[in-house]
């Protein structure tokens, strides 16, 4: 079975350098009109973790991958990844996943400072848990303009933490998914009003800016 890396997700709005930082503009990125025009698009909370996929064959997990690096079931340096998979299995998050490769996000004590304040580590599969429990049902009920979306993001509800009873918890952004597999992302720190810490808004190297015409799609 061929193992694929999770594709790099781009912003549906063009980002440009403004006052030394790369932030969103109102311009829709070429090829991303579908985010705003197709009614079948889902808006799902983007978790701030690390991408991990599992490979299922004959109903059995036969491989774990962190991007393109295969993770042995028995290891020292990345045992937290295996632990997160086991926790997900115990909670029933993998039920009904068919044979094939399935992507998800690993969060927890060993990942990105654990902004979700969970004990241990946990793998959240996109197809089952993400689309069922982290979907913003209000998407599409309001104008899909830049101004409207920007205001929405200022008070974006943290669906994952709300399910834990924490309504003012951390939320990173949204992943937009199309039934045909296309995806895009928006993070809160992409907007010019964001005042928290972010490593994604730093000025890129001159060669990168020259190659991209001063526009970053990250």
CORURQUI-V502034 format. One line per field, one symbol per residue. psi: psi as a letter, one per 40 degrees, with the letter a starting at -180 (. if undefined). A space follows every 10 residues. Layout:
# CORURQUI-V502034
psi->???
This chain:
# CORURQUI-V502034
psi->hhhiihihhi heihhihhfe ihiiiehhih eedddedhee hihhhhigai hhiihhhfeh heihhgbehh hidhiddfdd dddddddddd eeeehehiia hhiahhiade hfegeefiha ihhhhddcdd ddefhheehe eihfiddddd ddddfhhgdd ddeeehefah hdaihhhide eiiiihided ieeheaihee eihiiddddd defehhg.
